[in-house]
Amino acid sequence: MTIKKYSSEDEINLITLIKSEGEDWSDYISELGRFNYIRAIETSIVYVIYESNEIIAFIRCKEDNGFGIYVYDLLVRQDKRGNKLGQLLIEKVKNDYPEQSIYIMSDVDEYYIKCGYKKIGSIFEV
């Protein structure tokens, strides 16, 4: 297993992971959605986890000019969930940007509560 910063060479593998999630992520892979999402990734902080030659997890964040880092997307392949890969990605961001607060924008609150993150309004603080 390897964690690395995303590069354009990872695009096909990332889209394959997103496609595997089905309808919940379909906006990301439609023709226009994919074009816009790849553009968003190019201006984001993105890490991927590879196992063999496949991406099994990724995180996409935005740095807000010193006001914190916001996690927009965190996805772990369904058969790899429960192995703390999401937390590993969050820790990678936290370690690479120690001077920044990290906030998670989520619709999966129970996961972040289980991780011990503090909910502040509609976001979680790491």
C-alpha positions as CSV (number, residue, x, y, z in Angstrom):
1,M,0.0,0.0,0.0
2,T,1.3,3.4,-1.0
3,I,0.1,7.0,-0.2
4,K,1.0,9.6,-2.7
5,K,0.0,13.0,-4.0
6,Y,-2.3,12.8,-6.9
7,S,-0.9,13.5,-10.4
8,S,-2.7,13.6,-13.8
9,E,-1.3,10.0,-14.4
10,D,-3.7,8.9,-11.7
11,E,-6.9,10.2,-13.4
12,I,-8.1,6.9,-15.0
13,N,-7.5,4.9,-11.7
14,L,-9.3,7.6,-9.7
15,I,-12.3,7.7,-12.1
16,T,-12.4,3.9,-11.9
17,L,-12.7,4.1,-8.1
18,I,-15.4,6.8,-8.3
19,K,-17.4,4.7,-10.9
20,S,-17.4,1.7,-8.5
21,E,-19.4,3.8,-6.0
22,G,-22.4,3.9,-8.4
23,E,-25.2,6.5,-8.3
24,D,-24.0,8.4,-5.3
25,W,-20.9,9.7,-7.2
26,S,-22.5,9.7,-10.7
27,D,-22.3,13.5,-11.0
28,Y,-18.5,13.2,-10.8
29,I,-18.2,10.9,-13.8
30,S,-20.8,12.3,-16.3
31,E,-19.2,13.9,-19.3
32,L,-19.4,17.4,-18.0
33,G,-19.0,16.4,-14.4
34,R,-15.8,14.6,-15.1
35,F,-14.3,17.5,-16.9
36,N,-15.3,19.9,-14.1
37,Y,-14.1,17.5,-11.4
38,I,-10.7,17.0,-13.0
39,R,-10.4,20.8,-13.1
40,A,-11.3,21.0,-9.4
41,I,-8.7,18.3,-8.6
42,E,-6.0,20.4,-10.4
43,T,-6.5,23.2,-7.8
44,S,-6.9,20.9,-4.8
45,I,-4.8,19.0,-2.3
46,V,-5.3,15.4,-3.3
47,Y,-3.8,12.2,-2.0
48,V,-4.5,8.7,-3.2
49,I,-3.8,5.3,-1.7
50,Y,-2.6,2.6,-4.1
51,E,-2.8,-1.1,-3.5
52,S,-1.1,-3.0,-6.4
53,N,-2.0,-0.9,-9.4
54,E,-5.4,0.3,-8.1
55,I,-6.5,3.4,-6.2
56,I,-8.4,2.1,-3.2
57,A,-8.9,5.5,-1.4
58,F,-8.5,9.2,-2.0
59,I,-9.0,12.5,-0.3
60,R,-9.6,16.0,-1.9
61,C,-9.1,19.2,0.1
62,K,-8.8,22.9,-0.5
63,E,-6.5,25.2,1.5
64,D,-8.3,28.5,2.4
65,N,-5.4,31.0,2.4
66,G,-4.4,30.3,6.0
67,F,-7.9,29.9,7.4
68,G,-7.8,26.1,7.3
69,I,-8.0,23.1,5.0
70,Y,-11.4,21.9,4.0
71,V,-11.9,18.2,3.1
72,Y,-14.5,18.0,0.3
73,D,-14.1,14.4,-0.7
74,L,-13.0,11.3,1.1
75,L,-13.7,7.9,-0.5
76,V,-12.5,4.4,0.4
77,R,-13.4,1.5,-1.9
78,Q,-16.2,-0.5,-0.3
79,D,-14.3,-3.7,0.2
80,K,-11.5,-1.8,1.9
81,R,-13.6,0.1,4.4
82,G,-13.1,-0.6,8.1
83,N,-9.3,-0.5,7.7
84,K,-8.8,3.1,8.8
85,L,-7.7,4.2,5.3
86,G,-9.8,7.3,5.6
87,Q,-8.2,8.3,8.9
88,L,-4.8,7.5,7.3
89,L,-5.5,10.0,4.5
90,I,-6.7,12.7,7.0
91,E,-3.6,12.2,9.1
92,K,-1.4,12.6,5.9
93,V,-3.0,16.0,5.3
94,K,-2.7,16.9,9.0
95,N,1.0,16.0,9.0
96,D,1.8,17.7,5.7
97,Y,0.0,20.9,6.8
98,P,0.6,21.0,10.6
99,E,0.0,24.8,10.9
100,Q,-3.5,24.5,9.5
101,S,-6.8,23.5,11.1
102,I,-8.6,20.8,9.1
103,Y,-12.4,20.9,8.6
104,I,-14.5,18.2,7.0
105,M,-17.6,18.9,5.0
106,S,-19.6,15.7,5.3
107,D,-22.9,14.0,4.8
108,V,-21.6,10.9,6.6
109,D,-21.6,12.3,10.1
110,E,-21.6,9.0,11.9
111,Y,-18.2,8.0,10.4
112,Y,-16.5,11.2,11.6
113,I,-18.2,11.0,15.0
114,K,-16.8,7.4,15.3
115,C,-13.3,8.8,14.4
116,G,-13.6,11.2,17.4
117,Y,-13.7,14.4,15.4
118,K,-15.6,17.3,16.8
119,K,-18.7,18.6,15.0
120,I,-18.8,22.4,14.7
121,G,-22.1,23.6,13.1
122,S,-22.3,21.7,9.9
123,I,-18.6,20.7,9.6
124,F,-16.2,18.5,11.6
125,E,-12.9,19.8,13.1
126,V,-10.0,17.3,13.1
